[in-house]
């Protein structure tokens, strides 16, 4: 089959008066949409909608910083020789697990200062987080990163993908697994599942922990296809190890909080 002259999509969105990259714009769009959803839900749950605006003002920059530091730490051989590249986040390199660590830590401190249940905030924000992740993966798509191993064009066409996705997965003469898409779809399904679980009126904290389990299971399998994984050893992928730990921890927390009576309140309760 003649492939022709396939050109990658331009990663730059705007060049004047300032340069804005698709990567940042897409991640920002996911964050704003997630914030809007959380604000609407917080009012239904008896909280002032501005609570999430205040939280995001702290959580987003800290999460981005932690996501970058996490990535740089596990790629230190490169960045030690190229320190100027550390700040080039528009080229990619934001590790979601590092971002989650930063966001959760910020949420815990924020909730304590405001006198609000952290688990209530986490439950309300869980669908927003996974939707933001689903959208953010398209930033990886624009940068032609976070892809899987080599495949044939026929394989991609067999998935009935739009032409622009197939073409963007053609990198340096080879087609690759669109793992960004696999994870994005998994997260969109997870978003819908969490919206349904809201109606079940789970015990407080269990909506967020359900998100942790759902995301971690999907990430474990998708990570196994990727070629750019951060590695703990020559054979252990960090994201897969973290995913297993998070699933175990989330299940353990659900059981422990029920046994100790810390999960007696329900999602639909309006009290703090």
N, C-alpha and C positions, 0 to 999 in steps of 0.2 A: 504494500500500500504506500502510495506517495504521501508523505507527510507535509511537504511544502515548507514554507518559511513561517514557522509558528513563533510568535513573539509573546513574551510574558507580559502580563498586565503591568501598567505603570504603578509602582508602589506609592507614588506621590499624588496626593489629592489636590493640593494648592501650593503654588510656588511664590505667590505674591499677595499681600505685602510680607507675609511670613510663610515659611515652608511647613505644610501640614501633611503628614503621611497617613495613608489609609489605615495602617496598623493602629496608630493612636486614635484616629477618628472612630474606627469601629469599636475599639475597647471603650472609648468615651460614650458612644451611643448605647452600648450594652449597660454601662453604669447608670446612665440617665434614665433609661427605660426601667431598669430594676428599681431605681429610687422612686420613680412615679408609682410603680405597682406597690412598693412597700408603704409609701405615704398613704395611698388609698386604703390599704388593709389596716394600717395602724389606727386610723380613725374608727374603723369598724370594731377594733379590739380595745377601744377606750383610751387610746393614746393620742396626744397631740401630733399631728402629721409632721410638725417641724422637728420632732425628735430624730427622725431619720435623716433629715437635712443636716442637723448638727452632727450626727454620728458619721455620716458620709464625709463631711468636711475633714474629719480626723482620720477615718478608716481608709479612705481611698489613697491619699498620699503615703500613709504608712504601709499599706498593703503593696503598693507599687515599689516602694523602697525595699521592703522585705523580699518581694518576688525577685527583684534584681540582685540583691545581695545573696540570696539562696542560689540563684543561677551562677553568679560569678564565683561563689565559693567552690562549687563543684566543677568549674571550668577554669580553675586558677592557673593552670599551666599556660593557658592562652593569655589570660588577662595580666598575669605577672610580667609577661614580655610586651604586652600591648595595653598599658594602663589607660591610654586615651580612649580605648573602646568601651570602657566600663560605663560611660555615660550615654552611649549610643543605643538607648532603649528602642528607638524607632526602627532599628534593624532586627528587633526581636530579642528574645532572651529574658522573658519574664516567666518564672516558674510558678505555676498556680499554687503549689503546695506552700511555697514561701509566702505568697500573697495571703493564703488562708490563715497561716500562722499569725501574720501581722494583723489581719482584719479581726480574727477571733480575740487576740490579746487586747486589741483596742476596744472591742465590744465589751469585754469583761470589765475593763477599767471604766469605760463610759457608763455602763449600767450601774456600777457601784457608786460612782459619783452622783448620778442622777436619781438613785434610789429606785431603779426599775429592775425587774427580773431579767437577767441576761438571757435565760431560756425563752422568755416571752419575745424579746427582741430577735433572738436567733430564729425562732419559729416563723415569725412574720417575715423575716428577711430571706429565709431559705429559698423560696421560689425565685426571688430576685437574683440571688447568687448564681443559681444554676442556669437561669436564662442569660445572665451576663456572660457566663462561661460559654454558653452555646453560641452567642453572637461573637464573642471575642475570638473564637477559633477561626473566624473568617479573616481576622487580621493576619493569622499565620498563613492562610491561603494566599493573601495578597503578597506576602513576602516569600512565598514558595518554600515554607519551612514546616516543621512538625509533620512531615510526610512519612510514609512507610517505605518498604522495600520496592524494588523494581517489579513492574507488571507489564503486560502487553497492552497495546491500544485496544485490542479486541476485548480484553478483560474489562477495561473501563467502559467501553461501549456496551458491554453486556450488562452493566449496572444501570443502563439507561440514564446516564448523567448528561446534563446540558453540555453543549460543545465547549463553552468557556471554561468549565471545570476540567474537562479532558485536556484542553490545550494548556491550561495553567499547570497541570501535573506533568507536563513535558519539560524536563529540566536537564540541560546539558546533554541532550540527545537520548534521554531515557524517560519512560513513563513510570510514575510511582503511585503507590497506594495513597488515596486521599484520606489519610487517617484523621485529618482535621475535620472532614465531613462526617466520618463515622462517629467521632466523639460529639460533634455538634448535634447530630440527630439523636444520639443517646441522651444528651442533656435536654433537648427539647421535649422528648418523651418524658423524661424525669420531671420537667417543669409541669407538664400536664398532670402527671401522677400526684405531685405535691399539691396542686390545686384541688384535686379530688380528695386527697387526704385531709384537707382543711375541713371538709364537711363531715368527716368521720368523728371529729372532736377528740383527737388523740390526747393523751396526757402531755402536759407541758414539757417541751424539750424533745419530744419524739418526732415531731415534724422535721426539725433540724437534723436530728440523728438519722432519720430516714434518708434525708438528702446526702449525708455523709456516706451512708452505705451504698446508695444507688450510684452516686458519682464514682466512688472508689471501685466498685465492681466493674463498671464500664471502663474506667481508666486503666485498670489492671490489664484487661484484654487488648485494648487499643494500644497501650504502651508496648506490648509484645510485638507489634507490627512495625514500630517506628525505628528509624535508623539514626536518630539524633538524641537518643536517650542519655540523660545524666546517669553515670554508672557509679555504683558503690564499690564494686570489684569488677573484674573482667567479665563476669557472667551475671552479676546482680544489678538489675536496673533499680535505681533509687525510687522512682515513682511506683513501681510494682511493690516494693517492700513497704513503702509508706501506705499504699492502698490496703494491703493486707492488715497492717497494724491499725489503720483507721476503722476498718470493718470490725475487727475484734474489739477495739476500744468502744465503738458506738454500741455494739450489742451488749457489752459488759455494762455500759452506763445505763442503758435502758433497763436491764435487769436490776442493777444496784439501786437506781433511783426509785424503782417500784418497791423493792424490798424494804428500803429505808423510809418510805413515805414522802420522799422529796418530789414525787411526781403525782401528787394527789390532785393538783389543779389541772384543769383541762384547757385546751387551746382556745375554745370559745369563751372562757371566762374573761370578763372585762377588768378584773382586779389586777393590780400590779404584782 
